[in-house]
Amino acid sequence: MNQAERIVSSGWRDAASTACASGYQVEDQGAGNFCLRPGASIQARQHQALARLQTELSAVSAPAAAFMIHDVLLLGNGFIVSTQNGLVRESRYLTNNVERRVELSLRDEPVMLDDSVTWIVAGNASSRNNYWHWFAQILPAVLHCRDYATTLGKYNIGVVTEPLKDWQVESLLVMGIARGLIVEINQFQNAQAKTCLYSSFLSGFSVFSNNRYRKEISDTFIRWAGAPDVADVKVAISRRDTKKRRLLNEDLLHTALEADGFHIVTGGTMSLREQIQTFHAASVIVAPHGAGSTNVLFGRPGARYVELAQLSYPNSGPLSLCKTSEMLAWIDLFEDDGMGQSTDGWTVSTEVVRDTIADAESLLS
């Protein structure tokens, strides 16, 4: 039996985060005063999806655990982690073609990580350059593991992650991770480490958790960006920088919103600092569901967030960050082609969106 076969045969199909119930735990702080309000689109059919979102966002996640693992093999394809005690892995997105993923990750010679460093696993199958997964899962996992390392008297800390974009490297530097202690491995690589720390924030179990590390990230980056103290702009997010889930009548919507005093921004064309400054200065944010609306994490308490979503793809990701920023949230759900993430494109009603914004703004007076 070769190495790939041994890894796959060691319980992959039923694997979960080893020792997830023990280790250094952090509680979900709950929804607090968060409330997801219905937009003007919500009718009987949309209400069923709204109710599911409201239930999901009000639920309290089980405590997340950080734990230490020894003699570790990290596989770059989806960050499968193999240890003497079995497998540690993200619980979602890797259910298909696991054997091939493992095989590809073992193609190159292993990267041997410094034994004097305690390495934090800082990647999962979803995080590859995805803005939401990075801020909502990866960075909280890094902080969680670093806190645990401190309780163990370990201060020489590095991270092992996937190939990063410049903004991701910049964000790790903001969090105090030195560039020389960031190791990037790709899907054809693996790395061996004597000691690693792993947080279950990397899994799908706490994905909508309002944990204290999200708050720490929000506060840290707002200070770093020098974000203004006054919320005096209205912002609408464009998805022109992506081909996924295209909003087909975006130009029509933006023309109407510009007439109402909105500034149109495209997150992918802005620096990390500019995004944080812009969204912290916003009194109202309107956005089609997507990674760009992750910036609500840096919003101001009491500001308004209006999310536009497909009826076939209601998702709590960005909305869950409003629990941390204490923004007030509305959602409009629009009929689409029923293909969810794979849609060929969808549309919104400009008048419905404007009615929802009017409702949100009426609470500002």
Secondary structure, DSSP 8 states (H G I E B T S, - for coil): --HHHHHHHTTGGG---TTTTSSEEE-----TT--EEE-TT--HHHHHHHHHHHHHHHS----EEEEEEEEEEEETTTTEEEETTEEE--SSS--SSHHHHHHHHTSS--EE--TTSEEEE---TT-TT-HHHIIIIIHHHHHHHHHHHHHTT---EEEEES---HHHHHHHHHTT--GGGEEE--TT-EEEEEEEEEEGGGSSTTTT---HHHHHHHHHHHHHHT--S---EEEEE--TT--TT-BTTHHHHHHHHHHTTEEEE-GGGS-HHHHHHHHHTEEEEEEESSGGGGGGGG--TT-EEEEEEETT----HHHHHHHHHT-EEEEEEE---S-GGG-S-B---HHHHHHHHHHHHHTT-
